[in-house]
Amino acid sequence: MSNVQPSETGALFPVTTESVEETRALGTRLVETIDAGSVLALYGDLGTGKTHLVKGIAEGLGLPPSAVRSPTFTILHTYEEGLRPLYHFDAYRVQTPDEFVELGFKEYVHGSGITCIEWADRVDSLLPQHTLHLTLEHVAQHKRRIALSHPHAPAPSDP
């Protein structure tokens, strides 16, 4: 079972965004290429734009981006008001994947919403096979490169 439209989604990446607004716009476009039940694993250092990408996804679902906040301390924020539910996880403070399981992670990733997981490398063993892996990296002060990736492989470089 795949909840991602590979050709449409793949056409969006790799991409270099030059502002927060461009990163959010990418998230909004991404919603048009994925189905309910999609899981997005987000990889990247602090400040690479993971939360801004999720804000764009929220906007694509009809939610105000200003409502989306990083769930670093709460681990999970849920937004039910949009076209589909949005489940926004942050695994930064997670010590073991079992902590995610205790939160009901499996019910969320197998639900009808869109699940976004920041710092997904900390819970790789829990991710469903159909997960869309996105790596975000700084390339300059206000630029970030966003690419489809495999969780254990380096991000591809620009030609």
N, C-alpha and C positions, 0 to 999 in steps of 0.2 A: 504494500500500500504506500503510495507516495502522495503527499499533500502539496508538493511543490511542482510547479510547471517548469521543468528544467530549461527548456529552450528560451522561454520568456524571461525567467529569472536570470539565467546565464548571460543574456544579452545586456543586463545592467552592469555586469562586472567584468574585469576590474574597472574601477573608476577612481579618479582623484577628485575630491571635493576641496573647495577653497574657502569655505565658510561654514559656520553652524547652519545657516539657512540651506545651503546646498546639501549638507548631510541629512537634514530633516526632510528635504524634498525627495531625496533618494529613498528614505523610509516610506514616504507617502506612495511613491511609485512602486515600491516593493510589494505593498499590500495588494496591488492589482494583479500580481503574478502568483500569489500563494492562496491556498484554500484554508478553510476552517480546519483546525487540527494541526496546522503547521507549527514546527518548533524551529526556532532560530538560535543557534549557539553563537555568541559574540565573544571574540578573542581580541585582546589588545591591551596595551599599557594604560595607566591612568591618563585621562585627558585625550584619548584618541577619538572620542565621539560616540561611544557605545550608547550612552543615555540619550544623546541627541538623535541618533538613528531610531531609537525606540519612540521618542517624541514624534518623529515623522510617521512611524507606523501607527501610533495613536491617532494622529491627524487623519491618516488614510482611513481609519475606522470611524471617523466622525467625532473623535474626542478632542477636547482642547489640549494642545501640546503643553500648555502651562500647568495642566493637572498632573502631568507625569513627573515624578521625582525619582531619583536613584534610590532603590531599596537596600542600600548598603547596610543599614542598621536593622531594618525589619526583615530583610531577606526576600520578602515578597510583597508586591502591591498588585491588587486586582482591580481592573476597570471593567465594569459590566455594562456601562451606558452606551457603548458604541454599536456599530453594525454587528460585531462579534465581540465576545469577551477578550480582553487582553490580560495576560498573566505575565508580569514582569519580575523576574528573579534576579538576584545578585548573589553570586556564590563567593564573593571576595572574603567574607568572614567565616565561611563554612570550613570546619576542621575535617569533616569526613562526609562522604556521600550519604551516609546514613542519616545525617541531619536533614538533608533534603527529603529523603524518604519519609521521615517523621512529619514533615510539613504537608504531606499529601502530594508530593511532586508528581507521582505517577498518575494520579487522577487528573491533574492539570494537563500534563503533556498528552494524555489520551482523551482529552475533552474536546469541546467544539470551538474553543477559542484559538487565539494565536499566543504561543508561549515564546517569550524572549528571555534568554539567560545570559547575563553579563558574567564574565570570568568563568565561562563554561568549562575551561580546562580542569577546574576543580571537581567537576561532576561528570566527566566524560563517560565513565562507566554506566551512567544512568540514562544517557541520551538514546532516544529511539533511532532506529536505522534511517528513517526518513528525515532526520535533522538536516537543516541547511546551516552549514558552517561558514561564518563570515569573519575574516581577520581585518582589523582596523589598525593602521600604523601611521605614525607621523612621518611626513616626508619633508616638511618645512614648517615654519612657525604657524601658519594658518592653513596648511594643507594636510590632508590625510588621504591615504590610499585604502580603499575597501575592496577586498577580493574574496571570491569563493575560495574555500580552502578545505583541507583535510585537517582534523584536529592535531595530528602528530607530524605534519609536514610543514616546512617553511612556506610562507606565502610566495606565490609566483612573482617574479620581477617583471617590470615593464620591458617591452622589447626595445 
